[in-house]
Amino acid sequence: MIIGIDGNEANIEAKVGISEYAYELLCQFSKIASSRKDLKFKIYLKSNPRVEMPVPTENWQYQIVHPKKFWTQIGLPLKLFMETKKPDVFFSPSHYAPRFSPVPTAISIMDLSYIHFPELFTKHDLYQLVNWTKYSAKNAKKIFTISNFSRDDIIKTYKKKLADVVTTYLGIKEILSNKYQVLSMDDLNKKFGIEKPYILFVGTLQPRKNIVKLIEAFSLLKNKDVELVIVGKKGWLWEDIFAAPEKFKVAEKVKFLDFVGNEDLPSFYKNALCFVLPSLYEGFGLPVLEAMKFGCPTVISDVSSLPEVGGDACLYVDPQSVDDIAQKLNTVISDEKLRAEMVKKGYNQVKKFSWEKTAKETLKALEELGKQK
């Protein structure tokens, strides 16, 4: 069987969210390909594979497709139709499938935040997400998503059958599961300028992450000898986020660090008083798993998919309530015994998730789809 995959989301430098999901799946698929002679993968890209992408083998090949502009509407469909040896199934680990396809297609939809919170997106991104996802979901024979909450949302919104939408929970970054060196607070100070005990946020800077309310809640904390460290690259509509520390008079205590590499993330989690994710909506929330993996007490929203991820290991907040966020943060950073209990529960919760399991469940559904031709 030949499985075609859109590898563009994985083939970028700063991998977060859906890019991280796509990359980890490809890494796991390439391992499986090395041990199965009956299975071949063709990875379709706009440009040459980056150095960290899986190495080409007889069963793992890259296809560079042009033009880059309107790639899923023109270049990719033409390539699929013109190929003599077509894939048996085509998988896009993103919202966007080829506009037309001679083979069955499958896509991944992380969440439907663009449906529920359209005001949090730029006009261009919103138009693309709404319209391109609509036709991709309509044409897809299978849709993968990352929580039962999102599965039910997709079924309702796109009128799909239960059997056509598959939940595959996410895992932990492979590099974060290997040996790593934990920097001390002194080292973090020298490298990143962190001077005090800190609360940690990790995620793309966009309105859905509710960072403005987090900063306002941080300004209300009783313990004034604490910093808020915000790790994440700019997404969209981030201007209010950068203005918030000055607005709430905590500019000297809030530190924005942009993107932090995998080699340093464990140190941020290990040294933090707690991790906080007060999102308005999440399809999953990978940083929650990362925080628990590295023994960081976790405070997260009680909405969307987050309770599925956090289980009983997290402290939950109402993301619309600044007072509730502040109260729960006060509770965690002031109670050492509670933090220890949360860390222990977090270690147990994170054992339920792995990229190997995600890949095997995804591949099983793709193979079944490929056999239905």
JOZI-V541818 format. One record per residue. SS is DSSP state (hx for helix, st for strand, lp for the rest). PHI is phi in radians with two decimals (999 if undefined). BURIAL is # if it has 16 or more other C-alpha atoms within 10 Angstrom, else .. Layout:
# JOZI-V541818
ss = [SS:SS]
phi = [PHI:PHI]
burial = [BURIAL:BURIAL]
This chain:
# JOZI-V541818
ss = [lp:st:st:st:st:st:lp:lp:lp:lp:lp:lp:lp:lp:lp:lp:lp:hx:hx:hx:hx:hx:hx:hx:hx:hx:hx:hx:hx:hx:hx:hx:hx:lp:lp:lp:lp:lp:lp:st:st:st:st:st:st:lp:lp:lp:lp:lp:lp:lp:lp:lp:lp:lp:st:lp:lp:st:st:st:st:st:lp:lp:lp:lp:lp:lp:hx:hx:hx:hx:hx:hx:hx:hx:hx:hx:hx:hx:lp:lp:lp:lp:lp:lp:st:st:st:st:lp:lp:lp:lp:lp:lp:lp:lp:lp:lp:lp:st:st:st:st:st:lp:lp:lp:lp:hx:hx:hx:hx:lp:hx:hx:hx:lp:lp:hx:hx:hx:hx:hx:hx:hx:hx:hx:hx:hx:hx:hx:hx:hx:hx:hx:lp:lp:st:st:st:st:lp:lp:hx:hx:hx:hx:hx:hx:hx:hx:hx:hx:hx:lp:lp:lp:hx:hx:hx:st:st:st:lp:lp:lp:lp:lp:lp:hx:hx:hx:hx:lp:lp:lp:lp:lp:lp:lp:hx:hx:hx:hx:hx:hx:hx:hx:lp:lp:lp:lp:lp:st:st:st:st:st:lp:lp:st:st:hx:hx:hx:lp:hx:hx:hx:hx:hx:hx:hx:hx:hx:lp:lp:lp:lp:lp:lp:lp:st:st:st:st:st:lp:lp:st:st:st:lp:lp:hx:hx:hx:hx:hx:hx:hx:hx:hx:lp:lp:lp:hx:hx:hx:st:st:st:lp:lp:lp:lp:lp:hx:hx:hx:hx:hx:hx:hx:hx:hx:hx:lp:lp:st:st:st:st:lp:lp:lp:lp:lp:lp:lp:lp:hx:hx:hx:hx:hx:hx:hx:hx:lp:lp:lp:lp:st:st:st:st:lp:lp:lp:lp:hx:hx:hx:hx:hx:lp:lp:lp:lp:st:st:st:lp:lp:lp:lp:hx:hx:hx:hx:hx:hx:hx:hx:hx:hx:hx:hx:hx:lp:hx:hx:hx:hx:hx:hx:hx:hx:hx:hx:hx:hx:hx:hx:hx:lp:lp:lp:lp:hx:hx:hx:hx:hx:hx:hx:hx:hx:hx:hx:hx:hx:hx:hx:hx:lp:lp:lp]
phi = [999:-1.93:-1.94:-1.58:-2.41:-1.33:-1.73:-1.15:-1.09:-1.39:-1.66:-2.24:-1.29:-1.62:-1.65:-2.41:1.04:-1.15:-1.19:-1.14:-1.01:-1.10:-1.13:-1.14:-1.08:-1.08:-1.07:-1.21:-1.07:-1.14:-1.12:-1.13:-1.06:-1.21:-1.99:-2.26:-1.30:-1.51:-2.25:-2.17:-2.07:-2.06:-1.77:-1.65:-2.33:-1.41:-2.49:-1.01:-1.13:-1.19:-1.08:-1.46:-1.21:-0.93:-1.24:-1.08:-2.44:-1.06:-1.75:-2.45:-2.14:-1.83:-2.15:-1.57:-2.11:-2.13:-1.40:-1.22:-1.26:0.91:-1.05:-1.33:-1.57:-2.16:-1.03:-1.14:-1.01:-1.06:-1.05:-1.12:-1.23:-1.47:-1.12:-1.27:-1.84:-1.40:-1.11:-1.40:-2.68:-2.12:-2.10:-1.90:-1.33:-2.73:-1.27:-1.92:-1.63:-1.00:-1.00:-2.35:-2.58:-1.45:-2.23:-1.04:-2.05:-2.32:-2.31:-2.10:-2.13:-1.21:-2.88:-2.01:-1.07:-1.20:-1.40:-1.52:-2.30:-1.06:-1.21:-1.59:-2.12:-1.22:-1.04:-1.12:-1.10:-1.12:-1.02:-1.16:-1.08:-1.18:-1.40:-1.22:-1.17:-1.06:-1.27:-1.15:-1.17:-1.11:-1.48:-1.22:-1.42:-2.57:-2.15:-1.74:-2.49:-2.04:-2.79:-1.17:-1.06:-1.17:-0.99:-1.12:-1.15:-1.15:-1.03:-1.21:-1.29:-1.85:0.96:-1.71:-1.37:-0.99:-1.20:-1.58:-2.12:-2.00:-1.55:-2.24:-1.08:-1.53:-2.21:-1.82:-0.86:-1.03:-1.12:-1.38:-1.59:-1.55:-1.14:-2.54:-1.77:-1.56:-1.32:-1.35:-1.09:-1.11:-1.17:-1.12:-1.14:-1.17:-1.50:-2.18:1.35:-1.48:-1.91:-2.24:-0.95:-2.43:-1.69:-2.00:-2.11:-2.28:2.85:-1.15:-1.40:-2.67:-1.00:-1.04:-1.33:1.14:-1.27:-1.09:-1.15:-1.07:-1.14:-1.11:-1.11:-1.04:-1.17:-1.67:-1.11:-1.23:-1.43:-1.53:-1.70:-2.34:-1.81:-1.99:-1.83:-1.93:-1.83:2.83:-1.42:-1.13:-1.76:-2.58:0.85:-1.63:-1.03:-1.13:-1.13:-1.24:-1.45:-1.09:-0.99:-1.18:-1.05:-1.76:1.06:-2.31:-1.00:-1.35:-1.95:-1.96:-2.09:-1.68:-2.02:1.00:-1.35:-2.02:-1.19:-1.03:-1.19:-1.83:-0.99:-0.95:-1.14:-1.12:-1.17:-1.10:-1.64:-1.30:-1.12:-2.88:-1.85:-2.32:-2.41:-1.60:-1.03:-1.35:-2.88:-2.44:-1.30:-2.68:1.88:-0.98:-1.04:-1.12:-1.11:-1.06:-1.07:-1.14:-1.00:-1.86:1.20:-1.91:-1.00:-2.21:-2.03:-2.41:-1.22:-1.69:-2.12:0.86:-1.51:-1.04:-1.09:-1.14:-1.39:-1.41:0.96:-1.67:-1.58:-1.97:-1.74:-1.85:-2.23:-1.43:-1.15:-1.50:-1.91:-1.06:-1.10:-1.18:-1.06:-1.10:-1.09:-1.19:-1.13:-1.00:-1.08:-1.21:-1.29:-1.74:-2.14:-1.12:-1.12:-1.08:-1.06:-1.11:-1.14:-1.15:-1.07:-1.08:-1.16:-1.11:-1.02:-1.24:-1.13:-1.24:-1.14:-1.34:-2.15:-2.75:-1.19:-1.07:-1.13:-1.00:-1.15:-1.11:-1.21:-1.16:-1.10:-1.00:-1.20:-1.17:-1.13:-1.09:-1.17:-1.13:-1.41:-1.49:-1.00]
burial = [.:#:#:#:#:#:#:#:#:#:#:#:.:.:#:#:#:#:#:#:#:#:#:#:#:#:#:#:#:#:.:#:#:.:.:.:.:.:.:#:#:#:#:#:#:#:#:.:#:.:.:.:#:#:.:.:.:.:#:#:#:#:#:.:#:#:.:.:.:.:#:#:.:#:#:#:#:#:#:#:.:.:.:.:.:#:#:#:#:#:#:#:#:#:#:#:#:#:#:#:#:#:#:#:#:#:#:#:#:#:#:#:#:#:.:.:.:.:.:#:#:.:.:.:.:#:.:.:#:.:.:#:#:.:#:#:#:.:#:#:#:#:#:#:#:#:#:#:#:#:#:.:.:#:#:.:.:.:.:#:.:.:.:.:#:#:#:#:#:#:#:#:#:.:.:#:.:.:.:.:.:#:#:.:#:.:.:#:.:.:.:.:.:#:.:.:#:#:#:#:#:#:#:#:#:#:#:#:#:#:#:#:#:#:#:#:#:#:#:#:#:.:.:.:.:#:#:#:#:#:#:#:#:.:.:.:.:#:.:.:#:#:.:#:#:.:.:.:.:#:#:.:#:#:#:.:.:.:#:.:.:.:.:.:#:#:#:#:#:#:#:#:#:#:#:#:#:#:#:#:#:#:#:#:#:#:#:#:#:#:#:#:#:#:#:#:#:#:#:#:#:#:#:#:#:#:#:#:#:#:.:.:#:#:#:#:#:#:#:.:.:#:#:.:#:#:#:#:#:#:.:#:#:.:.:.:.:.:#:.:.:#:#:.:#:#:#:.:#:#:.:.:#:#:#:#:#:#:#:#:#:#:#:.:#:#:#:.:#:#:.:.:.]
